[in-house]
Amino acid sequence: MIAHHPTVDMLLDYSAGSLAVGPRLVVAAHAALCADCRQQLERFETVGGAMLSAIEPVAVSENLLPRIMAAIDQLPAQKPEQPRGELAKILPFPLRRYVDSSAKWRRAGLGIDEIELPLASQQHRASLLRIRAGRSMAVHRHVGVEYTVVLAGSFRDAGVQYGVGDLCLAASPEHMPVADASQDCICLTVLDAPVILTGALGRLLNPLLRLQHRRALRRAG
Amino acid sequence: MAARFTVMAAGPGNVAAMRGAKVLETNEVRGVPENRHNDLIEAVALRRDRSAFAELFHHFAPRLKAFGLRSGAGADAAEEMAQETMISVWRRAETFDRSRAAASTWIFTIARNKRIDLIRRTAKPILDAEDFLLINPGTVSEAADGAAIAMQSQEQIRELLTYLPAEQKLVLEKAFFEDKTHNVIADELNLPLGTVKSRIRLALGRLRIALQGVES
C-alpha cells in the first residue's frame, strides 16, 4: 500500500508539462507504481485534452501535410527494444531507458551502491541507490530538495516507513534513511543541483558548492 | 482487444465511411468528434491508413499550431511542434487505447512532450517512453482500469470549461498552454501565489465533478 505520494501541484505541473526534468522522472516512476496517481494524472491530462479541443484553431501552411507525409515515408523501421539487462527488469518502465546492460553498481559508501542516470538536466541529478539490508546512509545535508522513490525493499527515515512506490520528499537539511533489515533497498533519488551564485564572490564560491553537491550525492549514494 | 475488433467491423472502413459525413456533422454540431478520432487513430494503428491520418491532421494540426503559439513559440516553431506531434501520432498509434484516454487527451500528452523537447532542445528527446499513455498497454503492471468512460468525461469537461469563471479559465490556460508553473503565473498576473493556487484548485474542483465517474 503506497502511503506517500507527490503533491497535487507536482502532479498538475507534470500534466501541464511545466515540471522540471528531474522531478518529472520522480513523478513518472512513482506513477508507474501507483494506480491512484496515474488516475489523477489522467484526469489532469483529460483537462489538457479538452482544452486542446476547445482552442481556436490557427491555419497551418499548405505544405505542412505533404511535408509530414514525406517525413513519415523517411521514418526508419522501428527497432525492437534493446535488451537492457537484469537491472532494467526490476525498474518501473520510465526508468528503463536510463540503464543499459552495461550499467554497474558503484560503491558509494559503506553498504551503499550507486548508478548515476544520464538525466538531460543541468539542474537535477538522478541516481539509483542500493542500500544494503540494515545499513544506513550517513547523515547528509542537502543543498536543495531530495526526492526518493522506493523501488524495492523499504527504509525508515525520521520515524516514517517508506515502502515500494512511496515518494520521500526531503527538504529538511539533514536526514538519515535506514534500510529495512530483511532486504536491500533500491531507490531512485533525484537531487536539486546547488544554487549557482553570481557575482565575483559567487564565482569564487561556486566550485565549492559544486564540490559539496557532488559529495552530498556521493554520501547519499 | 474486443474494442479493436469492433472498430474493424464498424470502423471508418465501411459503415462509418458510408455515414461518415453525417456522423461527423452530428458530432461537430455537438463539438464532439471524439469517437471519430478514436476510430481514425485505430485505423492508423491497424492499417497505416493515410486518409485517416490526413483527417486527423486536418482537425488537430491547426489546434496544435495554436497550442504552440500559446506556448510562446513563433509561427515556424509552432508548426514544427505540430509536425513533430503528428509524426508521433503516426509512430505511436499502436499505444492509443480508447479505454484509457480520449483521442485529444492522448494527442495532448504527445504535444506537451514535444513542447518540452523543443523548448529544451535536448539532443536526446526524453519523454515519450516515460509516459504511460504513450507506451503499449500492458507495460504498466496494473492496467489503468475504469477509464472506459474517459471519452464521456472529456466531453463533460469540455462543456464545463465553457462555464468556468474567466479568472479560473485564465490560470488553467496559463498552466496548460503556456507551460507556466504556479510561481510564474502569480508573477505575471501580479497575484499572490496562494490566489493562483486557489483559482486552479477551484477550477479543477468544478471540473472534477465530471471526472468522478472515472473513479467509480
Interface residues (C-beta under 8 A of the other chain):
Chain A: V8 D9 L12 D13 S15 A16 G17 S18 L19 V21 R24 L25 A28 A31 A32 L33 A35 R38 Q39 E42 R43 F44 E45 T46 V47 G48 G49 A50 M51 L52 S53 A54 I55 E56 P57 V58 A59 V60 S61 L64 L65 R67 I68 M69 A71 I72 L75 Q78 F93 P94 R96 R97 A120
Chain B: G31 E34 R50 A54 F57 H58 A61 P62 R63 L64 K65 A66 F67 L69 R70 A78 E79 A82 Q83 M86 I87 W90 R91 R100 A101 A102 A103 S104 T105 W106 I107 F108 T109 A111 R112 N113 R115 I116 R120 T122 A123 K124 I126 A129 E130 D131 F132 L133 I135 T139 V140 S141 E142 A144 G146 A147 A150 S153 Q154 I157 R158 L161 T162 L172 E173 A175 F176 F177 D179 K180 T181 H182 K197 I200 R201 L204 L207 R208 L211 V214 E215
